[in-house]
Amino acid sequence: MAAKALPDLSTYDAVLFDLDGVLTPTAEVHMHAWRTMFEELFAAWGISPAYTERDYFDHLDGKKRYDGVASLLHSRDVEVPWGEPDDDPAEDTVCGIGNRKNEVFSRVLRADGIAPYPGSLALLDRLAEAGTPIAVVSSSKNAEEVLQVAGIRDRFPVVMDGVIAERDHLASKPAPDVFVEAARMMDVDPARTAAVEDALSGVRSAVAGGFALVVGVDRGVGADVLEKAGAHVVVQDLEEFAR
């Protein structure tokens, strides 16, 4: 879509951004960590079919960590005990497996660092100049660390993340809970607020929450798939909004 046809995000009461794959390329780190962990697990347990990139988009992308583990294992007809969030990563529970993945993610993040997408940073600058409130809505428990490492934590007065979602028992995306709660924390009406997502589950979450504008960022899912999920507009990069 041509840039001139895009809506002006600064006209909304607020803009809520997903983090991984929208503001920072951490989705790639998550994908690597999930693939590494599940390939090892599938090989050890003799699970088939083999893990594929499509599994990430269908079962893991945008969801809370443990919900993603349960969803992917269920797709292979594998059931394990849920366990507890403080399970050791070596334990064969949903929580233990999720924590196992998180060890890989944290190791890569600390070693390699992360920087915001330049186009996303340009849009954040534009919204700051316009005085438009912004927030992060992420299913990740690593959101605070990622924002700090990326050097953009101080831009967001509100960060609705996986830690808060677990504490307050909020349902994972695609349920609307996390987006609706972020709007409540900002004291804005979803009907006058924009949401920006790259994940199918995230787009569906914002749509279910009744947000006035749902922007899909196509980082590999597919523009047509994001549109079918309910995105009102799809872009390749948020720089298109900053021109």
Phi, psi and omega in degrees: 000138181295147183299324183295340181271353182284144177292156178274109184295337181288349179276352180272158182296332178195163175232125180254125184249132162293162184260292186293117179091349178250305179265324182227153180280030179292342176303325179294323178292317177300315180301316179297317182294316178298315182298313180302313183292314183288326177297319178293317181295314181298320180294318181292326184261359181065037182273136174221159358291166182297156177295138179229166178300327179298329177300322180299310183291325185279329190236339189244321188301121175086350183267160171298148190307310185288326176297322179295317178301312182298319181296315182291317178296321179299326179295340178254015181058037178247128178237131175228161178301149180292315182080201181232153182304335180266016177301142175297141180302341180280347183284141181270060173241167177303314182292320178298317179295319177297320178292329176298315178298320184294330177297318178295314181301310183297323180296315181291318181298315181293324182286317188258341184072182180205148177229148179295154170299132180304320179294323178293319178297320178297320179292319177300320178298317181296316180293325177296318178297327180277350181077022181277123179297144179225158178209164174253135175234102186231143175279350186281138172282352180265007188302314182299316180296317180297315180298321178294312181298324181282349177078024182234013182300322185288354178279344189242105177296332181238126173233107178264107189235185183294334178293314179293319181300318179290318181299320184262007177059044178273137181294147180290153168306138020271005172298151185281354193309311187291321178292317180296319178295321178298319177298319178297317179298330179270352183061046176233157179269124177308329182292351177235021187234148178257148177233141183236124186218153172245349183261146177301315181297325179289318176300314180296325178297312181293321177297315180296333179279356177076031180286143186297322180222128176243114181262127174260133176251116185275099176256018178138344179293320182117128182300318182295324180291319178295321178294318179296331178285347176121359179300133180284331178211145180233133178234162176277330182205146183289350174302334179298332178277344186263358182289000000 
